[in-house]
Amino acid sequence: MAKAGEIKSPYKGEDIDRRDFMKIGAGGVIGAGVIGGGAAALFDRESRLQVEDKVGMVRNYAVPDDTRYPEVVQIHGSNPDQTLRRSVELLGGISRFIERGDRVAIKPNIGWDRVPKHAANTNPDLVATMVALCLEAGASEVVVTDASCNDANRAYNRSGIGQMAYNAGAKVLLPRNDRFREMVLKGRLLDKWPVYTPLIFADKVINMAICKHHNLTRVTGVMKNWYGILGGQRNLLHQDIHTSIFDLSNFMRPTLVVLDALRVLVRNGPQGGSFSDTEVRDLLVVGTDQVAIDAQAAVILGNNPMDIGYLKMSDGIIGNADIKKVRFKEVT
């Protein structure tokens, strides 16, 4: 029986002697041989070359461009599983992005102690579908994790992501101090910073963010979602938040990007608090250009993309903030 104030683990039914398992309790997390020792035992090699470009270090998880397919798909639909599967097919199918044996890290927004209807975290059904797609493509391991802003224990539970990702076959990891390592980013603002290793020691990285209002940037989407790879005093970065988002998005070049606009937080972001702050939009934006996808997030929230500081900084360097410059397909 759980003690007062303790949250029972939702991850049940597995023999911890046979498979990695984590038990969530009031004191945080106890890992069973998943990752430890200050480095990544699960992702034990840095399989994506880290190189320096003119604006900082880059870890590139992208697949080669293929002009037969759109770079960005915007799809209308209320069913998370169907709309995500359809959008990935329009981009060339999951096998274009995930190869047999790949170790995949999925980075949703699991930052907040909120239920799905608050639209503060990524839709848990979308995360479960992406886990299933990666496993169907032959991924050897799929990790779902985030360095939460609120208590990770509660955020993983109340968001529904912990349970649904686990049920879909993912390894669900909560942040822990020994899973961070100082890395050199050489960005305009971010030079050296503690980085969350499960999200970077992978063969492929998928960013799954929710479209919502932010009180500092007006828009938060996939690029701001990279804040979840950082440890340390992230609040210090808010003093120049647009530059920090630029640095992070230059550092992380993802395999695939999903913007969840099924239910959108239109005010009082980034965590909201009232269901009345949300609106159902029944949209997904999926693709390979994270700047173009965040530009669509700006449009969904009623903003001009070039009025958003980090998008203006990123345009033409990391990606395109003008949707007319990318191969774009909208499906109703």
C-alpha positions in Angstrom: 0.0 0.0 0.0 1.3 3.5 -0.9 2.2 5.8 1.9 0.4 9.2 2.2 1.6 11.5 -0.5 3.2 8.7 -2.5 2.3 8.0 -6.1 2.0 4.3 -7.0 4.0 3.2 -10.0 2.0 2.9 -13.2 4.5 0.7 -14.8 3.3 -2.8 -13.8 3.4 -6.3 -15.0 7.0 -6.7 -15.9 9.5 -9.0 -14.1 12.3 -6.6 -13.0 14.8 -9.5 -13.1 14.1 -10.0 -16.8 13.6 -6.5 -18.1 14.6 -2.9 -17.3 12.0 -1.4 -15.0 11.6 1.7 -13.0 9.6 2.2 -9.8 8.2 5.6 -9.2 7.7 6.7 -5.6 7.6 9.8 -3.4 11.4 9.8 -3.3 11.9 9.9 -7.1 13.1 7.0 -9.2 15.0 3.8 -8.7 16.5 2.5 -11.9 17.1 -1.1 -12.6 20.3 -1.1 -14.7 19.0 1.2 -17.4 21.5 4.1 -17.4 24.0 5.0 -14.8 27.7 5.8 -14.1 27.6 9.3 -15.4 27.5 8.0 -19.0 24.9 6.2 -21.1 25.0 2.4 -20.7 21.9 2.1 -22.9 23.3 4.4 -25.6 27.0 3.5 -25.0 28.4 5.1 -28.1 28.1 8.5 -29.6 26.8 7.3 -32.9 26.1 10.7 -34.4 29.2 12.7 -35.2 29.4 16.0 -33.4 31.0 18.7 -35.6 31.5 22.4 -35.3 29.9 24.8 -37.8 30.0 28.5 -38.0 27.5 29.0 -35.2 28.4 26.2 -32.8 28.5 22.4 -32.4 26.0 20.2 -34.2 24.8 16.7 -33.4 23.2 15.6 -36.6 20.5 12.8 -36.4 18.9 13.8 -39.7 18.3 11.4 -42.6 19.2 12.5 -46.2 16.7 14.8 -47.9 14.5 13.2 -50.5 12.8 15.6 -52.9 10.1 13.0 -53.6 8.5 13.8 -50.3 7.4 17.0 -48.5 9.6 18.5 -45.8 6.6 19.4 -43.8 3.1 17.9 -43.7 0.2 19.6 -42.0 -2.7 17.2 -41.4 -6.2 17.7 -40.1 -7.8 15.0 -37.9 -8.9 14.2 -34.4 -7.5 10.7 -34.1 -3.9 10.8 -32.9 -2.9 7.4 -34.1 -4.4 7.7 -37.6 -3.2 11.3 -38.2 0.3 10.5 -37.1 0.6 7.3 -39.1 -0.8 9.1 -42.2 1.5 12.0 -41.9 4.6 9.7 -41.6 3.5 7.8 -44.7 3.3 11.1 -46.6 6.9 11.8 -45.6 8.1 8.5 -47.0 7.1 6.1 -44.3 8.8 5.3 -41.0 11.4 3.1 -42.6 12.8 6.2 -44.3 13.7 7.5 -40.8 14.2 4.4 -38.6 16.4 1.5 -39.7 16.4 -2.0 -38.2 18.6 -2.0 -35.1 18.4 1.7 -34.5 18.4 3.0 -30.9 15.8 5.7 -30.9 15.3 8.5 -28.3 11.9 10.2 -28.3 11.7 13.6 -26.6 8.1 14.6 -25.8 7.2 17.5 -23.7 6.7 16.0 -20.2 7.6 19.1 -18.4 4.5 19.8 -16.4 2.3 18.3 -13.7 -0.8 18.5 -15.9 -3.4 16.2 -17.4 -3.7 16.0 -21.2 -6.7 18.3 -21.3 -4.5 21.1 -20.0 -2.5 20.9 -23.3 0.8 21.6 -21.4 2.4 18.3 -22.4 2.5 16.2 -25.6 -0.6 14.1 -26.3 0.2 10.7 -24.8 -1.5 8.8 -27.6 0.8 10.4 -30.1 3.8 9.3 -28.1 2.6 5.8 -27.9 2.0 5.7 -31.7 5.5 6.9 -32.4 6.9 4.3 -30.1 4.9 1.6 -32.0 6.0 3.0 -35.4 9.7 2.8 -34.4 9.4 -0.7 -33.1 7.5 -1.7 -36.2 10.4 -0.4 -38.3 12.8 -2.7 -36.3 14.3 -0.3 -33.8 16.2 -2.3 -31.2 15.3 0.1 -28.4 13.1 3.1 -28.0 13.6 5.4 -25.0 11.0 8.0 -24.0 12.3 10.7 -21.6 12.4 14.4 -20.7 14.1 16.5 -18.1 10.9 17.8 -16.6 10.3 21.3 -15.1 7.9 20.1 -12.4 8.5 17.0 -10.4 9.2 14.3 -13.0 7.4 11.6 -11.0 4.1 13.5 -11.1 4.6 14.9 -14.7 5.1 11.5 -16.2 2.1 10.1 -14.4 -0.4 12.9 -14.8 0.5 13.5 -18.4 -0.3 9.9 -19.2 2.9 9.6 -21.2 4.8 7.4 -18.8 2.1 4.7 -18.8 1.3 4.8 -22.5 4.9 4.9 -23.7 5.7 1.9 -21.5 2.7 0.0 -22.7 3.7 0.6 -26.3 7.1 -1.0 -25.6 9.4 2.0 -24.8 11.9 2.2 -22.0 10.7 5.1 -19.9 13.4 7.0 -18.1 13.0 9.7 -15.5 15.8 12.3 -15.2 18.5 11.6 -12.6 21.7 13.5 -11.8 24.1 10.8 -13.1 22.3 10.9 -16.5 23.7 14.4 -17.2 27.2 15.2 -18.5 28.8 18.6 -19.3 29.2 19.0 -23.0 30.6 21.7 -25.3 28.0 23.4 -27.4 30.0 26.5 -28.5 26.8 28.4 -29.1 26.3 32.2 -29.0 25.0 31.9 -25.4 25.4 28.2 -24.5 29.1 27.3 -24.4 29.3 24.4 -21.9 26.3 23.0 -20.2 25.1 19.8 -18.5 23.3 17.7 -21.2 20.9 14.9 -20.6 22.7 11.9 -22.2 19.7 9.6 -22.9 18.4 12.1 -25.4 21.7 12.5 -27.3 23.4 9.1 -27.2 21.2 7.5 -29.8 21.1 6.6 -33.4 18.0 8.6 -34.1 16.2 11.4 -32.1 12.6 12.3 -32.5 11.3 15.6 -31.1 7.5 15.5 -30.2 6.3 18.9 -28.8 3.0 20.5 -28.2 2.0 23.8 -29.7 1.3 26.3 -27.0 1.6 29.9 -25.9 4.7 31.0 -23.9 4.8 34.0 -21.7 8.3 35.0 -22.9 8.5 33.9 -26.5 4.7 34.0 -27.4 5.2 30.6 -29.1 6.7 27.3 -27.8 7.0 24.3 -30.1 9.6 21.9 -31.1 12.6 24.2 -30.9 11.9 25.3 -27.3 11.3 21.6 -26.5 15.0 21.1 -26.7 15.3 22.8 -23.3 14.5 19.3 -22.0 18.0 18.1 -22.9 19.6 20.5 -20.4 20.3 20.2 -16.7 21.7 23.0 -14.5 20.0 26.3 -13.9 17.9 26.6 -17.0 16.0 29.6 -15.7 19.2 31.6 -16.2 18.8 31.1 -20.0 15.4 32.9 -19.9 17.4 36.2 -19.8 18.2 35.7 -23.5 15.7 32.9 -24.3 15.6 33.4 -28.0 19.4 33.0 -28.3 19.4 29.9 -26.1 16.6 28.3 -28.3 18.7 29.1 -31.4 21.8 27.5 -29.8 19.9 24.3 -28.8 18.2 23.9 -32.1 21.5 24.3 -33.9 23.1 21.7 -31.6 20.2 19.2 -32.1 19.4 18.3 -35.7 16.6 15.8 -35.3 15.6 12.8 -37.4 11.9 13.7 -37.3 9.8 16.4 -35.7 6.1 16.3 -34.6 4.1 19.3 -33.5 1.0 18.3 -31.6 -1.7 20.9 -32.3 -4.6 18.6 -31.5 -5.4 20.6 -28.4 -3.6 23.9 -28.1 -2.8 26.0 -25.1 -3.6 29.5 -26.4 -2.8 31.6 -23.3 -1.1 31.4 -19.9 1.7 29.2 -21.2 3.8 27.3 -20.9 1.9 25.3 -18.3 -1.5 26.8 -18.2 -3.8 25.7 -15.5 -7.4 26.1 -16.7 -9.1 24.0 -19.4 -10.5 27.3 -20.7 -7.0 28.3 -21.8 -7.1 25.5 -24.4 -8.7 25.1 -27.8 -9.2 22.0 -29.9 -7.5 22.5 -33.3 -7.2 18.9 -34.5 -3.9 19.5 -36.3 -0.6 17.8 -36.6 2.5 19.3 -38.2 5.2 16.7 -39.0 8.4 16.9 -40.9 12.2 17.4 -41.0 12.6 21.2 -40.9 12.2 22.2 -37.2 12.2 25.9 -38.1 9.4 25.6 -40.6 7.4 23.6 -38.2 7.7 26.1 -35.5 6.8 28.8 -38.0 3.6 26.9 -38.4 3.2 26.8 -34.7 3.4 30.6 -34.7 0.7 30.8 -37.4 -1.5 28.4 -35.5 -1.2 30.7 -32.5 -1.9 33.8 -34.6 1.6 35.2 -34.9 3.8 36.2 -37.8 6.8 33.8 -37.6 9.3 36.6 -38.4 8.0 38.5 -35.3 9.3 35.6 -33.1 12.9 36.3 -32.2 14.3 32.7 -32.3 12.6 32.0 -35.6 14.0 35.1 -37.2 17.5 34.2 -35.9 17.2 30.6 -37.2 15.8 31.5 -40.7 18.2 30.4 -43.4 20.7 29.0 -40.9 19.0 26.0 -39.2 15.9 25.9 -41.4 13.3 28.0 -43.1 10.8 30.2 -41.3 9.0 30.9 -44.6 6.8 27.9 -45.3 6.9 28.9 -49.0 10.5 27.9 -49.1 10.0 24.3 -48.1 8.1 21.4 -49.7 4.9 21.7 -47.8 1.8 19.6 -48.1 -1.5 20.2 -46.2 -4.0 17.4 -46.0 -7.6 17.9 -44.7 
